[in-house]
Amino acid sequence: LRDTRIRVRGLSASTAVDFFETGIAVDTYNTERLELSGGPNSILFGFGSPGGLVNIMTKRAQVARNRTSLRTQVGEWAHWRFELDHNQVILPGKIALRLNGLLQNSGGWRRWDHNDSSRGALSLRVNPWKNTTVIANYENGQMKTHVTRPLNAFDALALWQASGSATLNDAAWTTANRATGINRNTAVKNIYITSGSGAAPFVVTTKNVTNFR
């Protein structure tokens, strides 16, 4: 779920962790299940969106039995990922701890792309008496991500130089300046570096002043 936008029937849905709003990127290493809440209440109350609320329930300690699982993932571009999930019963039926860990290193086909994570989550479950359960969760970690923009480079400088390196007075701009490869938007004073066909593939926002050269 990391860096994933969730849509329901084409509408954007909000994401919560254990019904709490979070700004931390969600990862499946500590995800137990997903719950979807929809309907009008998703807009009228709380921080829901028109698409509803997708609640991510984290893994919780279980007092029934001990359990350990390991998961490994290997891929291209120096990608590897290790997950640990260990549940330890301290007092059967009463107290248990659950530890989840993640180590990930992932590159990309573009230079300097990386998506590295080292995270850990601890869950404590206590059943002090019948019909009463106390659960405490803690998570800590470090994420290092650099994802380049998915756009090819555009050399606007060479195009401007090839057209004669024209400059103009922003206040006295006329439609004749379009032939030089420079265009502007009157309202917000943007300068567009245009192609020969008059399209505007690149834009530079300038200072909103009367005379700008």
N, C-alpha and C positions, 0 to 999 in steps of 0.2 A: 504493500500500500504506500510505500515511500514515494513522495513526489507524484502521487496519482490523484487526479480529480475525479470525483464520483458524480455521475449524473443518473437521475431516475426519470424515465420518460422524457429525456432530453433536457431536463431542468437540473441545475446545479444543486447538489445536496451538501449540507454541512457535515462536518466530521467531529465527533467527540470521543473521548477516551474515558470509559467508565462513567459516562454522562457528565463529564467535566470538559469544558472548552480547553483546548491545548494548542500551543503554537509549535510544538515539537513534531518533527517528521515522524510519522507512524511506521513501524516496521513489523513484519509478520512474526519475527522471532518470539515476541511476547504476546501474540494475539490468540485468544481462546476461541472467540466466535464474533460474528457481526450481527447487529440488530438494526432493523430498519423501522423508523417511525415516520409515518406520513400523515396526510390529512390536514385540515385547516389549522390545527393547533401548532403545527410546525412553523407557521408564520405569525400567529397571534401571540405566542408565548416563547420565551427563551431566545436562543440564538439560531433557531432552525431556518432553513431556506425553503423556497417553493418546492424543491425536489425532495424535501424531507430531511431527516437527520439519520446519519449512519453512525451508530454507536459501536465502538470497538471495545469489546470486553477483554481485559488483560488476563493472563493466566494466573490462577489462584491456587494456593496450597490446598491439598486434599489430605484429609485425616484417615483415609481408608488404608492406603498401602504405599510403600516406597516405589519409586519409578524413576528411571533414568533413560534418556534418549539423546542420541547424537545425530547431527545431520551435516552433511558436507556437500558443497556445490562447487564445481570447477568449470570454468568456461574460457572463452577466448579473451584476448587483450588483458592477460595477467589477472583474470578474475578468479578469486577463491573466496569461499564463505564457510564459516563453521558456526554451528549453533549447538548450545548445550541446554538441556531441560532436565533438572533433577528435583524430584519431590521427596522430602524426608519427613517421615512421621516421627515426632518426638514423644508424644504420648498418644497412643491409639485412641481414636475417636475424640480427642480433645485438642491437641496442639500439633501443628505441622508447619514446615518451611518449604518454600519452593524457590529455586534459583534458576534463572534463565540468563544465558550469556550469548553474546554475538561478537564475532571477529570477521570483518569483511575488508577485502582489498579488491578494487575493481578499476581497471583503466578504460580506455576507449580508443576508437580508431583515429581520433584526432589527437594531436600532440597536446600534452599536459592535461588531458581529461583524467579525472579520478573521482571515485566515490568510495571513501573509506569510512568504516564505522567500527567502534569498539564500545559496546554497551552492555550493561548488566541490570537485571531487575530482580528484586527480592520480595517475596510475598509471605506474610505471616498470617496464619489462621488459628483462632482460638475459639473453642466452644466451651465457655465457662459453665453453662448449665443448659438444660433442655430448652429448645426453641430460641436460643440466643447464639449468635455468631459474630465475632469481631474479626475484621480483616484489615490488615495494614499493608500497603504497597509502597515500594521505593524503587526508583530507577535513576541511574546515573550513566554517563557515557560521553563519548566524544565523536563528533562527525566532521569529516573534512571532505568537502565536495567542491569540485570545479567542473562545471559543464559549460562548454563553449556554446555560443549562440549558433543555432542550426541554420546559418545563412552563409552563403558564399561571400567572399570579399568583393568590394566594389571600389575601383580606383577612380574616385571623383576628381582628385587632383590632376591626374594626367589629362582627363577630359577638359578641365578648365584651362590647363596650359595649352592644349592643342587648339582651343578656340580663341587663343590670343590673350589669355590671362586678363580678361576684361573686369573692370571694377565700375561701380555706379553709385550714385547718390540715392540712398533709399527713399528719400522724400521726393525726388524728382524722377522716379522710375517710370518708364513708359513701356508699352507693349513691344516697342522696337527692340528692347533689351532681350527679349526672348530669343532672338536669333543668335545671341552671343553664348547661349547655353545656360543663362541665368534667369530664374523666374522667382517670383515672390508672391506671398499671400498677403493682401492688404490688411486684413483684420489682425493677424497675430505677428506680422512681419517675419515670416519664414523665408529663407532663401532656398530655392530648389535647384539642385544641380541636375539639369535635364539632359536626356539623350537627344540624338538628332531628330527623332520623331516628335519631340515635344513632351514625352512622358517624364515623370518625376520619380525616378527610382531612389533618390537620395535627398534628404532634407537636412538643413542646418538651421536651428532656431537662433535668431540674432537678438540683440538688445532692442527693446521697444523704445527707440529714441527717434527724434525728428530727423537728425542727420547722422547717418551711419554709413561708413564707407568700408 
